[in-house]
């Protein structure tokens, strides 16, 4: 009786289930590899074995000598910008407490994002109003 009550899956659903399981296993393997790299990264295995091996395999003139030359020439032509001014406190007393310039800039950008989101919501929401839609509700435009 119990065997008759069980519903059989179609072949396409079985195939979909296998593909879904394979994808889950693949993601699990990739995630475990990522965790393993973060565990091994601060050890001597990384510094003494992997890093020198990677440097010898990836040392090419395209990324090596030529990139260093171009970086040196770029440093000479462009002055270094002082970003320390953004780390200094801008507001000390007030409702927010001690706030740096970077935090204040991100607050202003967040407020601008909220305003833009609300304005686009209203714009696209009112664009769907038509005289026919208003007539259905007994209103006139």
N, C-alpha and C positions, 0 to 999 in steps of 0.2 A: 504494500500500500504506500509506504513512504517513498519507494522508488518511482511509483506512478505520479505522485504529487510533485516531484521535482520537475521543474521546467528545463528543457534542454536549450542551451544557447545556440544561436545560429552560428554558422562557420565564420561569418564576418565579425560577429561580436567576440568570438574566441580569438580571432586574429588580432582584433583591436586590443584585447586584453593582453595578449602576448607582447605587442608593440609597446603598449603602455608600461608593462613590467620591465621591458628592456630599457626603455628611456629612464625609468626610475633607477634601475641598477647603474646605468651609465652616469647619471647625475650623482649617485651615491659614491661611485668610484672617483669621479672628478673632485667631489667635495672632500673625500678622505685624503686624496693626494694634496689638495690645497692645505688642509690642516697639517698634514705631515711636513710639508715644506715650511710652514710657520713654526713648527716645533723644532725642526732641524736647523733653521736659519741662524739662530744665535750660537750654535755649537761649533766645535772644531772641525767636524766633518765638512761643513759648508766652507769654512775659511781656508782649510788646508787641502781639501780634495776637489770639491766641486767648483769653487771660484776660480782657481788657476786653470782648471780644465776648460771652463767656459770662456775665460779670457783668451786662451790660445785659439780656441775654435772660432771665436767671434772677432778676433783681431784682423781687420782688413784695412786696406788703405782708404776705402770709402768712408768708413766710420772712424778710423784711427787718426792717422797723421793729417789728412786733409780737413777733417772736422775740427781738430785742434787749431789748425792754422786759421780757418775761417772764424772760429770763436775768438781768437786773439785779435784778429783784424776788426771784428765787430765791437769788441770792448774798447778799442782805441777811438773809434769814431763816435760812439754814443756815450754821453755822460751817465753815470749811475744815479738813479733816482733815489731820493731819501724817503723811504716808506715809514720811517720812525715816527713821523708826525701823525700818522693814522693810529698809532698805538698809544699816544698820549691821551690823558683824560680830557674830554671836552665839557661834559656836564658833571659837576661834582655834587652840588646840592640840587635836589629836585625830586620828583616822584620816581625817577628811574635809578637814582643813586649815582655811582661813578660809572660813566659811560664813555667809551673811547670813540674816536671818529669812525672806525670801521663798524662798530656796533650801531652807531647812529645812522650810518649809510645803509646798513642792512635793514634797519627798522623803517627807514623812509622807502626803501625798495619794496618791502613787504606791504606797507600801506598803499603804495602805488599799485601793486599787484591786486590787492583787495578792491580798490576803486575801479581798476580796469575790468576785473572779473564781474563786479556788480553792474557796471555800465554795459558790458557786452551781454549780460543776462537780460537786462531791461531792453536793450536794442533788439535782440533777436526774439524776445518774448512779445514785444509790441508789434514786430513785423508780421506776426501771424494773425493779428486782428484784421478782419475784413468786414465790410458792411453786411455781407451775408451771415457771417458768424454772429454779429451783433443783433441782427434781425431774429435769429433763432432764440436769443435770450430776451427778446422784446425791447431791445435798446436801439437807439439810432446814433449814427455817427455824423 
